[in-house]
């Protein structure tokens, strides 16, 4: 019975072992098939497309990545089993040609990446089966020409990259089948000419990049961009353009960004930007422009950012920015400007970023209006810091316009404000900025702009010295009138003085200052004051502003914290404006008293003395311990010197005792001789013999000494 049961069990086991193994998915060699929908063969050193016949269900594969290999040729059967493929990546290979039927079975493909290969052409009809293709990358190849049928059948294409090829021209209507195209990259080619119908049927295109090509020096035909009614970004930078014709962009009503940087533009037609009412950003940096026509920027009512840096502009008409009411950013960096009118930016109330660095500014009376405008806008917090560094005259070289006063800007010859004087009265060495074919403009920041606000301009720096000199001379003549002050920075520097702190308490403090004699323009009224107090060197920061009425010379700060350091600063407010530079010249420090009844703070000096005393006490204790130990050692040594000498120090206990000679009596020798030798050799420390030191002394005479020694031995070793 048991044998039959064992036989049946053996048959079951053999049957299980005989079952065929479950079929496992076979992945192509050197590829990764961890996910059934993604076939990854990137950077595997492949020289041909792997066979997908071993896959159990090739129809499930949605993405196929073959980038970064050494594939040189694509056959007609490489992808014929992948009918559901959505994304195919063939970038960074060495593909030179595509079979016309390569993509015949990929009707559902949406993304095709052929960039950075060696393709020399897109054969017409090769991409025709890709009806649902939305993204096509063919950048970084060697494509030298395009045919009209290269993009046949790609009605769904949204983005096309052809940058980094060798295209020399664009045939007419080459992109006509791409009616839904939104993004077109054609940069870094060799395109020299744009035909009138090069962009036909691209009515939905929004982005066009033609930078780094070899476009002809003159761009004159407006029909080139006429089909691009929806274009919002046009990049024409890094070409060889030298001239823009009139109304060349008139058919681009939705254009928001136009980049012409890095060209060789020397002349712009006055109507070059006509029709660009929606333009928000214009980039003209890195060209050779020496002047701007007055009407050039007039159509750009929506312009917010304008970059004119890196040109050769030497003069700007005061009305050149007169229609840019929405301008927010303007760069005039690295030009040849020496002066600007004070009201050249008055029509741009939204301007907050202005770059004027890198020019050859001549700091004279022509920049007085610009300085006043900058001060007004800085005080209102509407403008970021603007650096205007003087290059001329030599005495002011390297200084910034913000820190100069009117006396330092008196150098140079500005035009007289009387109407009988010619506007060219500045002298032959300083030609007035003009525009070709236009009347001469009044001098920028001249006395004609200053006199309405300052009927009697006085040198503010010399006003006080002259007054003191007149007083020292005994008042021979009438004293000069007090200086006229309209700038808050000048008020803080020359008028405000003697800030002191008085009556400091636990929660309050009084400050006082003095004001020199001065005059303010009637529109500004009298000077007010603003007081700032802040906890000095403490976190979190706590600062407050206190505005005081006119003619105030003192203030009391309240709600202060006891026993706390504070920093107090005062500055003037003229016409609602304050100096943008922090008032560091009129600051004082104070420490409030401790609050009554509050626990006194730690006295760090007393704490330091206590710690020093404790340290000294510890040092003394350590010295006392060391001294006591040393004394104990000395006393112990002295006691050992007078103690009995141990026999062990003289004789070894590992050998039988020998006769002591005359120093040991016969009784002692006889007592030791009757013991066994082994016992004598194994003497322990308890068996050692002790006796006084005079026992070993040789006392030759007297029997009394010998009797005492015998009595001592009998008593020591008695049983």
C-alpha positions as CSV (number, residue, x, y, z in Angstrom):
1,X,0.0,0.0,0.0
2,X,2.7,2.4,0.9
3,X,4.7,1.4,-2.2
4,X,1.7,2.3,-4.4
5,X,1.3,5.7,-2.7
6,X,5.0,6.4,-3.1
7,X,4.8,5.5,-6.8
8,X,1.9,7.9,-7.4
9,X,3.8,10.7,-5.7
10,X,6.8,10.1,-7.9
11,X,4.6,10.2,-11.0
12,X,3.1,13.6,-10.0
13,X,6.5,15.1,-9.4
14,X,7.8,13.9,-12.8
15,X,4.7,15.3,-14.5
16,X,5.3,18.7,-12.9
17,X,8.9,18.7,-14.0
18,X,7.9,17.7,-17.5
19,X,5.6,20.8,-18.0
20,X,7.0,23.4,-20.4
21,X,8.3,26.7,-18.8
22,X,6.1,29.8,-19.0
23,X,7.1,32.0,-22.0
24,X,9.0,35.1,-20.9
25,X,9.1,38.3,-22.9
26,X,12.3,38.5,-25.0
27,X,13.8,41.9,-25.1
28,X,16.0,43.0,-28.1
29,X,19.7,42.7,-27.4
30,X,21.2,45.6,-25.4
31,X,17.8,47.2,-24.8
32,X,15.7,47.7,-21.8
33,X,12.1,46.5,-21.7
34,X,11.1,46.9,-18.1
35,X,7.9,48.6,-19.1
36,X,5.9,47.0,-21.9
37,X,5.1,50.4,-23.4
38,X,8.6,51.8,-23.5
39,X,11.5,50.3,-25.4
40,X,14.7,51.9,-24.3
41,X,17.9,51.4,-26.4
42,X,19.7,54.7,-25.8
43,X,23.5,54.9,-25.7
44,X,24.0,51.1,-26.2
45,X,26.6,51.2,-29.0
46,X,24.1,49.9,-31.6
47,X,25.0,50.1,-35.3
48,X,21.6,49.0,-36.6
49,X,18.0,49.1,-35.4
50,X,17.3,46.1,-33.2
51,X,14.8,43.5,-34.3
52,X,11.5,43.7,-32.5
53,X,10.1,40.3,-33.7
54,X,11.0,38.7,-30.3
55,X,8.6,41.0,-28.5
56,X,5.4,39.1,-27.5
57,X,3.2,42.2,-28.4
58,X,5.1,44.9,-30.4
59,X,1.8,46.7,-30.8
60,X,1.9,47.8,-27.1
61,X,5.1,49.8,-27.5
62,X,4.4,53.5,-27.4
63,X,7.9,55.1,-27.1
64,X,11.0,53.8,-28.8
65,X,14.3,55.5,-27.9
66,X,17.4,54.8,-30.1
67,X,19.4,58.0,-29.4
68,X,23.1,58.1,-28.9
69,X,24.1,55.1,-31.0
70,X,26.0,54.5,-34.3
71,X,23.1,53.7,-36.6
72,X,23.8,54.8,-40.2
73,X,20.8,53.5,-42.1
74,X,17.1,53.0,-41.6
75,X,15.4,50.3,-43.6
76,X,11.8,49.9,-44.6
77,X,11.1,47.1,-42.0
78,X,12.7,48.5,-38.9
79,X,9.4,49.9,-37.5
80,X,6.8,48.0,-39.5
81,X,5.6,46.0,-36.4
82,X,5.2,49.1,-34.2
83,X,1.9,50.4,-35.5
84,X,0.9,52.0,-32.2
85,X,4.1,54.0,-31.7
86,X,3.7,57.5,-30.5
87,X,7.2,58.7,-30.0
88,X,10.4,57.8,-31.9
89,X,13.8,59.1,-30.9
90,X,16.7,58.8,-33.4
91,X,18.8,61.7,-32.3
92,X,22.6,61.7,-32.1
93,X,23.2,58.9,-34.5
94,X,25.0,58.8,-37.9
95,X,21.9,58.4,-40.1
96,X,22.6,59.5,-43.7
97,X,19.4,58.4,-45.4
98,X,15.8,57.3,-44.7
99,X,14.1,54.7,-46.8
100,X,11.0,56.2,-48.4
101,X,8.8,53.5,-46.6
102,X,10.5,53.8,-43.2
103,X,7.4,55.4,-41.6
104,X,4.7,53.7,-43.7
105,X,3.2,51.8,-40.7
106,X,3.6,54.6,-38.1
107,X,0.3,56.4,-38.8
108,X,-0.2,57.2,-35.1
109,X,3.3,58.7,-34.5
110,X,3.1,62.1,-32.8
111,X,6.8,62.9,-32.1
112,X,9.8,62.3,-34.3
113,X,13.3,63.3,-33.4
114,X,15.9,63.1,-36.2
115,X,18.2,65.8,-34.8
116,X,22.0,65.7,-34.9
117,X,22.5,63.1,-37.6
118,X,24.0,63.3,-41.1
119,X,20.8,63.7,-43.2
120,X,21.4,65.7,-46.4
121,X,17.8,65.9,-47.6
122,X,14.2,65.1,-46.7
123,X,13.0,63.1,-49.6
124,X,9.5,64.0,-50.7
125,X,6.9,61.5,-49.5
126,X,9.1,60.0,-46.7
127,X,7.1,61.8,-44.0
128,X,3.7,61.7,-45.8
129,X,2.3,58.7,-43.7
130,X,2.7,60.7,-40.5
131,X,-0.7,62.4,-40.5
132,X,-0.8,62.8,-36.8
133,X,2.8,64.1,-36.3
134,X,2.9,67.2,-34.1
135,X,6.7,67.6,-33.3
136,X,9.5,67.1,-35.9
137,X,13.1,67.7,-35.0
138,X,15.5,67.7,-38.0
139,X,18.1,70.1,-36.5
140,X,21.8,69.6,-36.5
141,X,22.0,67.8,-39.8
142,X,23.5,68.6,-43.2
143,X,20.3,69.4,-45.1
144,X,21.2,71.8,-47.9
145,X,17.8,72.2,-49.6
146,X,14.1,71.7,-49.1
147,X,11.6,70.6,-51.7
148,X,8.0,71.5,-51.9
149,X,7.0,67.9,-51.1
150,X,9.4,67.5,-48.1
151,X,6.5,68.2,-45.6
152,X,3.7,66.8,-47.6
153,X,1.0,65.2,-45.4
154,X,2.1,66.9,-42.1
155,X,-1.1,68.8,-41.6
156,X,-1.0,68.3,-37.8
157,X,2.6,69.5,-37.3
158,X,2.9,72.2,-34.5
159,X,6.7,72.5,-34.0
160,X,9.4,72.2,-36.7
161,X,13.1,72.5,-36.0
162,X,15.4,72.9,-39.0
163,X,18.1,74.9,-37.2
164,X,21.8,74.0,-37.5
165,X,21.6,72.8,-41.1
166,X,23.1,74.2,-44.4
167,X,20.0,75.7,-45.9
168,X,20.8,78.4,-48.4
169,X,17.3,79.5,-49.5
170,X,13.7,78.8,-48.8
171,X,11.7,77.9,-51.9
172,X,8.3,79.4,-52.4
173,X,5.5,77.7,-50.5
174,X,7.8,75.1,-49.0
175,X,5.9,75.2,-45.8
176,X,2.4,75.4,-47.4
177,X,1.3,72.0,-46.1
178,X,1.9,73.0,-42.5
179,X,-1.2,75.0,-41.9
180,X,-1.2,74.4,-38.2
181,X,2.4,75.1,-37.5
182,X,3.1,77.4,-34.5
183,X,6.9,77.2,-34.0
184,X,9.5,77.3,-36.7
185,X,13.2,77.3,-36.0
186,X,15.5,78.2,-39.0
187,X,18.4,79.7,-37.1
188,X,22.1,78.9,-37.7
189,X,21.7,78.1,-41.4
190,X,23.1,79.9,-44.5
191,X,19.9,81.6,-45.7
192,X,20.7,84.7,-47.7
193,X,17.4,85.5,-49.4
194,X,13.8,85.3,-48.3
195,X,11.3,85.0,-51.1
196,X,8.0,86.8,-51.1
197,X,6.1,83.5,-50.7
198,X,8.6,81.7,-48.4
199,X,6.1,81.6,-45.5
200,X,2.9,81.2,-47.5
201,X,0.0,79.4,-45.7
202,X,1.6,79.9,-42.3
203,X,-1.2,82.0,-41.0
204,X,-1.1,80.4,-37.5
205,X,2.6,80.7,-37.0
206,X,3.5,82.4,-33.7
207,X,7.3,82.0,-33.4
208,X,9.9,82.4,-36.1
209,X,13.6,82.3,-35.5
210,X,15.9,83.4,-38.4
211,X,19.0,84.4,-36.3
212,X,22.6,83.5,-37.3
213,X,22.0,83.4,-41.0
214,X,23.4,85.4,-43.9
215,X,20.4,87.5,-44.8
216,X,21.0,90.2,-47.4
217,X,22.1,93.6,-46.2
218,X,18.7,95.2,-46.9
219,X,15.3,94.0,-45.7
220,X,12.8,95.9,-47.8
221,X,9.9,93.7,-49.0
222,X,7.0,93.8,-46.6
223,X,5.3,91.0,-48.5
224,X,7.9,88.5,-47.0
225,X,6.1,88.5,-43.7
226,X,2.7,89.3,-45.0
227,X,1.2,85.8,-44.4
228,X,2.3,85.7,-40.8
229,X,-0.7,87.5,-39.3
230,X,-0.5,85.7,-36.0
231,X,3.2,86.0,-35.5
232,X,4.2,87.1,-31.9
233,X,7.9,86.6,-31.9
234,X,10.4,87.4,-34.7
235,X,14.1,86.9,-34.2
236,X,16.4,88.3,-36.8
237,X,19.6,88.7,-34.7
238,X,23.1,87.9,-35.8
239,X,22.7,88.5,-39.5
240,X,24.3,90.9,-41.8
241,X,21.4,93.4,-42.0
242,X,22.5,97.0,-42.7
243,X,19.2,98.7,-43.6
244,X,15.5,98.4,-42.8
245,X,13.1,99.7,-45.3
246,X,9.9,101.5,-44.5
247,X,6.9,99.5,-43.3
248,X,8.7,96.2,-43.7
249,X,6.8,94.8,-40.7
250,X,3.4,96.4,-41.4
251,X,1.6,93.0,-41.8
252,X,2.5,91.8,-38.3
253,X,-0.2,93.4,-36.1
254,X,0.3,90.9,-33.2
255,X,4.1,90.9,-33.0
256,X,5.2,91.3,-29.4
257,X,8.9,90.7,-29.6
258,X,11.3,91.8,-32.4
259,X,15.0,91.1,-32.0
260,X,17.5,92.7,-34.4
261,X,20.6,92.6,-32.2
262,X,24.0,91.7,-33.4
263,X,23.5,93.0,-37.0
264,X,25.3,95.8,-38.8
265,X,22.4,98.3,-38.9
266,X,23.5,101.8,-39.7
267,X,20.3,103.3,-40.9
268,X,16.6,102.8,-40.0
269,X,13.9,104.3,-42.1
270,X,11.6,106.6,-40.1
271,X,8.7,104.3,-40.8
272,X,10.6,101.0,-40.3
273,X,8.4,100.0,-37.4
274,X,5.1,101.2,-38.7
275,X,2.3,98.9,-38.0
276,X,3.8,97.4,-34.8
277,X,1.2,98.8,-32.4
278,X,1.3,95.6,-30.2
279,X,5.1,95.4,-29.9
280,X,6.2,95.1,-26.3
281,X,9.9,94.4,-26.6
282,X,12.4,95.7,-29.2
283,X,16.1,94.7,-29.1
284,X,18.5,96.7,-31.2
285,X,21.7,96.3,-29.2
286,X,25.0,95.5,-30.9
287,X,24.5,97.4,-34.1
288,X,26.1,100.5,-35.6
289,X,23.4,103.1,-35.1
290,X,24.6,106.6,-34.7
291,X,21.2,108.4,-34.6
292,X,17.6,107.6,-34.3
293,X,14.9,109.4,-36.4
294,X,12.5,111.3,-34.3
295,X,9.5,109.4,-35.7
296,X,11.1,106.0,-35.6
297,X,9.5,104.9,-32.3
298,X,6.3,106.8,-32.7
299,X,4.0,103.8,-33.7
300,X,5.2,101.7,-30.7
301,X,2.6,102.8,-28.2
302,X,2.7,99.4,-26.3
303,X,6.5,99.2,-26.1
304,X,7.7,98.2,-22.6
305,X,11.3,97.2,-23.1
306,X,13.8,98.9,-25.5
307,X,17.5,97.9,-25.7
308,X,19.8,100.3,-27.6
309,X,23.0,99.3,-25.9
310,X,26.3,98.7,-27.8
311,X,25.6,101.2,-30.6
312,X,27.3,104.5,-31.6
313,X,24.6,106.9,-30.6
314,X,26.1,110.3,-29.9
315,X,22.9,112.4,-29.5
316,X,19.2,111.8,-29.0
317,X,16.4,114.2,-29.9
318,X,14.4,115.2,-26.8
319,X,11.2,113.9,-28.4
320,X,12.5,110.5,-29.5
321,X,10.8,108.7,-26.6
322,X,7.9,111.0,-26.5
323,X,5.3,108.4,-27.5
324,X,6.5,105.5,-25.3
325,X,4.0,106.0,-22.5
326,X,4.3,102.3,-21.3
327,X,8.0,102.0,-21.5
328,X,9.4,100.3,-18.3
329,X,13.0,99.3,-19.3
330,X,15.4,101.3,-21.4
331,X,19.1,100.5,-22.0
332,X,21.4,103.1,-23.5
333,X,24.5,101.4,-22.2
334,X,27.9,101.6,-24.1
335,X,27.1,104.3,-26.6
336,X,28.8,107.7,-27.3
337,X,26.3,109.9,-25.4
338,X,27.7,113.0,-23.7
339,X,24.5,114.8,-22.7
340,X,20.8,114.2,-22.5
341,X,17.8,116.5,-22.1
342,X,16.2,116.7,-18.7
343,X,12.7,116.0,-20.1
344,X,13.7,113.3,-22.6
345,X,12.0,110.6,-20.4
346,X,9.1,112.7,-19.1
347,X,6.6,111.0,-21.4
348,X,7.4,107.6,-19.9
349,X,5.8,107.6,-16.4
350,X,6.2,103.8,-16.0
351,X,10.0,103.8,-16.5
352,X,11.7,102.1,-13.6
353,X,14.9,100.6,-15.1
354,X,17.3,102.9,-16.9
355,X,20.9,101.9,-17.9
356,X,23.1,104.9,-18.9
357,X,26.5,103.4,-17.9
358,X,29.4,103.2,-20.3
359,X,28.9,106.5,-22.1
360,X,31.3,109.5,-22.3
361,X,29.2,111.9,-20.1
362,X,30.3,115.5,-19.9
363,X,29.1,116.7,-16.5
364,X,28.3,120.4,-17.1
365,X,25.1,122.5,-17.1
366,X,23.6,120.4,-19.8
367,X,23.1,117.5,-17.4
368,X,21.4,119.6,-14.8
369,X,17.9,118.8,-16.0
370,X,18.7,115.1,-16.1
371,X,20.0,115.2,-12.6
372,X,16.9,116.9,-11.4
373,X,14.6,114.4,-13.1
374,X,16.6,111.5,-11.6
375,X,16.4,113.0,-8.1
376,X,12.6,113.5,-8.4
377,X,12.0,109.9,-9.6
378,X,14.4,108.4,-7.0
379,X,12.6,110.2,-4.2
380,X,9.3,108.8,-5.3
381,X,10.6,105.3,-5.5
382,X,9.8,105.0,-9.2
383,X,13.3,104.4,-10.6
384,X,16.1,102.0,-9.7
385,X,19.6,103.3,-9.3
386,X,21.0,105.0,-12.4
387,X,24.8,105.3,-12.8
388,X,25.9,108.3,-14.8
389,X,29.7,108.5,-14.4
390,X,31.4,111.6,-15.6
391,X,34.2,111.4,-18.1
392,X,34.7,115.1,-18.8
393,X,35.9,117.5,-17.5
394,X,39.0,116.0,-16.1
395,X,38.3,117.5,-12.6
396,X,35.1,115.5,-12.4
397,X,36.3,112.3,-14.1
398,X,35.0,109.2,-12.3
399,X,32.4,111.0,-10.2
400,X,28.7,110.2,-10.4
401,X,26.1,112.8,-11.3
402,X,24.0,112.0,-8.2
403,X,26.7,113.4,-5.9
404,X,27.4,116.6,-7.8
405,X,25.8,120.0,-7.0
406,X,24.8,122.9,-9.2
407,X,28.1,124.7,-8.7
408,X,30.1,121.7,-10.0
409,X,27.8,121.6,-13.0
410,X,28.4,125.3,-13.9
411,X,31.4,124.5,-16.0
412,X,30.9,124.6,-19.8
413,X,29.1,127.3,-21.8
414,X,25.3,126.9,-21.8
415,X,22.9,128.9,-23.9
416,X,21.6,132.1,-22.5
417,X,17.8,131.9,-21.8
418,X,17.0,135.2,-23.6
419,X,15.3,134.6,-26.9
420,X,17.7,136.9,-28.8
421,X,20.5,134.5,-28.3
422,X,21.1,131.8,-30.8
423,X,20.7,128.2,-29.6
424,X,24.2,127.5,-30.8
425,X,25.8,129.7,-28.2
426,X,27.4,126.7,-26.5
427,X,30.6,127.3,-28.5
428,X,32.3,125.5,-31.4
429,X,33.8,122.8,-29.1
430,X,30.3,121.5,-28.1
431,X,28.0,121.0,-31.1
432,X,24.3,120.9,-30.2
433,X,22.7,117.5,-30.7
434,X,20.6,117.7,-33.9
435,X,19.0,115.3,-36.3
436,X,19.4,115.5,-40.0
437,X,16.8,117.6,-41.6
438,X,15.4,119.0,-38.4
439,X,15.8,122.2,-36.4
440,X,18.3,122.4,-33.7
441,X,17.0,121.5,-30.2
442,X,17.5,123.6,-27.1
443,X,20.4,122.6,-24.9
444,X,19.7,119.7,-22.6
445,X,19.4,120.9,-19.0
446,X,20.4,124.4,-19.8
447,X,19.6,127.6,-17.8
448,X,16.4,127.9,-19.7
449,X,15.1,124.9,-17.8
450,X,16.6,125.9,-14.5
451,X,15.5,129.5,-14.3
452,X,11.7,128.9,-13.9
453,X,12.4,126.9,-10.8
454,X,15.3,129.0,-9.5
455,X,14.8,132.7,-10.4
456,X,18.1,133.6,-8.6
457,X,20.5,130.7,-8.8
458,X,23.1,130.8,-6.1
459,X,26.1,128.5,-5.6
460,X,25.0,126.5,-2.7
461,X,28.5,125.3,-1.7
462,X,29.9,128.8,-1.4
463,X,26.9,130.4,0.2
464,X,28.0,129.8,3.8
465,X,31.7,130.7,3.4
466,X,30.8,133.9,1.8
467,X,28.4,134.8,4.6
468,X,31.0,134.1,7.2
469,X,33.6,136.1,5.3
470,X,31.2,139.1,5.1
471,X,30.6,138.9,8.8
472,X,34.4,138.8,9.6
473,X,35.0,141.9,7.4
474,X,32.7,143.9,9.6
475,X,29.7,144.0,7.2
476,X,31.1,146.4,4.6
477,X,28.3,145.5,2.2
478,X,24.8,144.0,2.3
479,X,24.9,140.3,3.3
480,X,24.2,137.9,0.4
481,X,20.7,136.3,0.4
482,X,20.5,132.8,1.9
483,X,20.9,130.0,-0.6
484,X,18.0,128.6,-2.5
485,X,17.6,124.8,-1.9
486,X,15.3,122.5,-3.8
487,X,17.2,119.2,-3.6
488,X,16.7,117.1,-0.4
489,X,20.2,115.8,-0.7
490,X,21.6,119.3,-0.7
491,X,19.4,120.2,2.2
492,X,20.8,117.3,4.3
493,X,24.3,118.1,3.3
494,X,24.5,121.9,3.8
495,X,21.5,123.0,5.7
496,X,20.8,120.4,8.4
497,X,23.3,120.2,11.2
498,X,24.0,119.6,14.9
499,X,21.9,116.5,15.8
500,X,22.1,115.9,19.5
501,X,20.3,113.6,22.0
502,X,18.7,114.9,25.2
503,X,16.7,113.7,28.1
504,X,17.1,109.9,27.6
505,X,14.7,107.8,29.8
506,X,13.6,104.3,30.0
507,X,10.9,104.5,27.3
508,X,11.5,107.9,25.7
509,X,14.3,110.2,24.4
510,X,14.5,113.7,23.0
511,X,16.5,114.7,20.0
512,X,17.3,118.2,18.7
513,X,18.9,119.6,15.5
514,X,19.6,122.9,13.9
515,X,18.8,124.3,10.5
516,X,20.9,127.0,8.7
517,X,19.3,129.8,6.9
518,X,18.0,128.9,3.5
519,X,15.2,129.6,1.0
520,X,12.9,127.1,-0.7
521,X,11.1,127.6,-4.0
522,X,7.5,128.7,-3.6
523,X,6.0,125.5,-5.1
524,X,7.9,123.3,-2.6
525,X,7.0,125.3,0.5
526,X,9.0,124.9,3.8
527,X,11.1,122.0,4.7
528,X,9.7,119.2,6.8
529,X,11.7,116.5,8.6
530,X,11.6,112.7,8.9
531,X,13.0,110.9,11.9
532,X,14.2,107.3,11.8
533,X,14.9,105.3,14.9
534,X,16.0,101.7,14.9
535,X,17.3,99.2,17.5
536,X,21.0,99.1,16.9
537,X,22.6,95.7,16.4
538,X,19.6,93.7,17.5
539,X,17.3,91.2,15.9
540,X,14.6,91.4,14.7
541,X,14.9,94.7,13.0
542,X,12.6,97.4,14.4
543,X,12.5,100.7,12.5
544,X,10.0,103.5,12.4
545,X,9.6,106.7,10.5
546,X,8.2,109.8,12.2
547,X,7.2,112.8,10.0
548,X,7.4,116.1,11.7
549,X,5.8,119.5,10.7
550,X,7.6,122.4,9.2
551,X,10.0,124.5,11.2
552,X,10.5,121.7,13.8
553,X,13.9,121.5,15.5
554,X,13.2,118.8,18.1
555,X,11.2,115.6,18.7
556,X,10.5,113.2,21.4
557,X,10.6,109.5,20.7
558,X,8.3,107.3,22.8
559,X,7.4,103.7,23.3
560,X,11.1,102.7,23.5
561,X,12.4,99.6,25.2
562,X,14.4,100.0,28.3
563,X,18.2,99.4,28.4
564,X,18.3,99.1,24.6
565,X,20.7,100.8,22.1
566,X,19.0,102.9,19.4
567,X,20.2,104.6,16.2
568,X,18.4,107.9,15.4
569,X,18.7,109.7,12.1
570,X,17.0,112.9,10.8
571,X,16.6,114.1,7.2
572,X,14.8,116.8,5.3
573,X,11.6,116.4,3.2
574,X,11.2,119.0,0.4
575,X,8.0,119.0,-1.6
576,X,7.2,115.5,-0.5
577,X,10.6,114.2,-1.7
578,X,13.5,112.7,0.3
579,X,17.1,112.1,-0.6
580,X,17.5,108.5,-2.0
581,X,20.9,108.3,-0.2
582,X,20.6,107.2,3.4
583,X,21.1,110.2,5.9
584,X,24.3,108.9,7.5
585,X,25.7,112.4,8.2
586,X,23.0,113.2,10.7
587,X,22.7,110.1,13.0
588,X,23.3,109.7,16.7
589,X,23.2,106.7,19.1
590,X,21.6,106.4,22.5
591,X,21.0,103.8,25.1
592,X,17.7,103.9,27.1
593,X,17.8,103.6,30.9
594,X,16.7,100.4,32.6
595,X,13.1,100.2,33.4
596,X,12.3,101.0,37.1
597,X,11.6,97.8,39.2
598,X,12.9,95.6,36.5
599,X,15.6,93.1,37.3
600,X,19.0,94.6,36.7
601,X,21.0,93.2,33.9
602,X,24.1,91.1,34.4
603,X,27.2,93.0,35.4
604,X,29.8,91.5,33.1
605,X,32.7,93.2,34.9
606,X,31.7,91.8,38.2
607,X,31.1,88.4,36.6
608,X,34.6,88.5,35.1
609,X,36.2,89.4,38.4
610,X,34.4,86.5,40.1
611,X,35.5,84.0,37.5
612,X,39.1,85.3,37.8
613,X,39.0,84.8,41.6
614,X,37.6,81.3,41.3
615,X,40.4,80.4,38.8
616,X,43.0,81.8,41.2
617,X,41.6,79.8,44.1
618,X,41.7,76.6,42.0
619,X,45.3,77.2,41.1
620,X,46.2,77.7,44.8
621,X,44.4,74.5,45.7
622,X,46.3,72.6,43.1
623,X,49.7,74.0,44.4
624,X,48.7,73.1,47.9
625,X,47.9,69.5,46.9
626,X,51.2,69.2,45.0
627,X,53.2,70.6,48.0
628,X,51.5,68.3,50.5
629,X,52.3,65.3,48.3
630,X,55.9,66.4,48.0
631,X,56.2,66.7,51.8
632,X,54.7,63.3,52.4
633,X,57.3,61.8,50.1
634,X,60.1,63.5,52.0
635,X,58.8,62.3,55.4
636,X,58.3,58.8,54.2
637,X,61.9,58.7,52.9
638,X,63.2,59.9,56.2
639,X,61.3,57.2,58.1
640,X,62.6,54.5,55.9
641,X,66.1,55.7,56.5
642,X,65.8,54.9,60.3
643,X,63.8,51.7,60.0
644,X,65.3,48.1,60.4
645,X,67.0,46.7,57.4
646,X,65.3,43.8,55.8
647,X,67.3,40.7,55.2
648,X,65.8,40.4,51.8
649,X,67.6,43.4,50.7
650,X,70.9,41.7,51.4
651,X,70.4,38.0,50.7
652,X,68.4,36.2,48.1
653,X,65.6,34.0,49.4
654,X,65.8,31.8,46.4
655,X,69.1,30.2,47.6
656,X,70.0,28.4,50.9
657,X,71.1,30.7,53.6
658,X,74.8,30.9,54.2
659,X,76.7,31.4,57.4
660,X,76.6,35.0,58.5
661,X,80.2,34.8,59.8
662,X,80.9,36.6,63.0
663,X,77.8,38.7,62.7
664,X,75.6,35.6,63.3
665,X,75.9,33.4,66.4
666,X,76.4,29.7,66.5
667,X,72.9,29.1,67.8
668,X,71.4,30.8,64.8
669,X,73.6,28.7,62.4
670,X,72.6,25.6,64.2
671,X,68.9,26.5,64.0
672,X,69.1,27.0,60.3
673,X,71.2,23.9,59.6
674,X,68.7,21.3,60.9
675,X,66.0,22.4,58.3
676,X,65.6,20.7,55.0
677,X,67.3,22.3,52.0
678,X,64.1,22.4,50.0
679,X,62.4,24.2,52.8
680,X,65.1,26.8,53.1
681,X,65.0,27.4,49.3
682,X,61.2,28.0,49.4
683,X,61.3,30.7,52.0
684,X,58.4,33.1,51.7
685,X,58.2,36.6,52.9
686,X,56.7,35.5,56.2
687,X,59.9,33.5,56.9
688,X,62.2,36.4,56.4
689,X,64.3,37.4,59.4
690,X,64.2,40.8,60.9
691,X,66.5,42.2,63.6
692,X,68.0,45.5,64.4
693,X,70.7,47.0,62.3
694,X,73.3,46.8,65.2
695,X,72.9,43.0,64.8
696,X,75.3,43.2,61.8
697,X,77.8,45.4,63.5
698,X,81.1,43.7,64.5
699,X,81.3,44.1,68.3
700,X,84.5,42.3,69.2
701,X,84.7,42.7,73.0
702,X,82.3,42.3,75.9
703,X,80.2,39.4,76.7
704,X,77.1,41.5,77.5
705,X,76.6,42.2,73.9
706,X,76.7,38.5,72.9
707,X,74.3,37.5,75.7
708,X,71.8,40.1,74.6
709,X,72.0,38.8,71.0
710,X,71.5,35.2,72.1
711,X,68.4,36.2,74.2
712,X,67.0,37.9,71.2
713,X,67.4,34.9,69.0
714,X,65.8,32.5,71.5
715,X,62.8,34.9,71.9
716,X,62.4,35.4,68.1
717,X,62.4,31.7,67.1
718,X,61.0,30.0,70.2
719,X,58.5,27.3,69.3
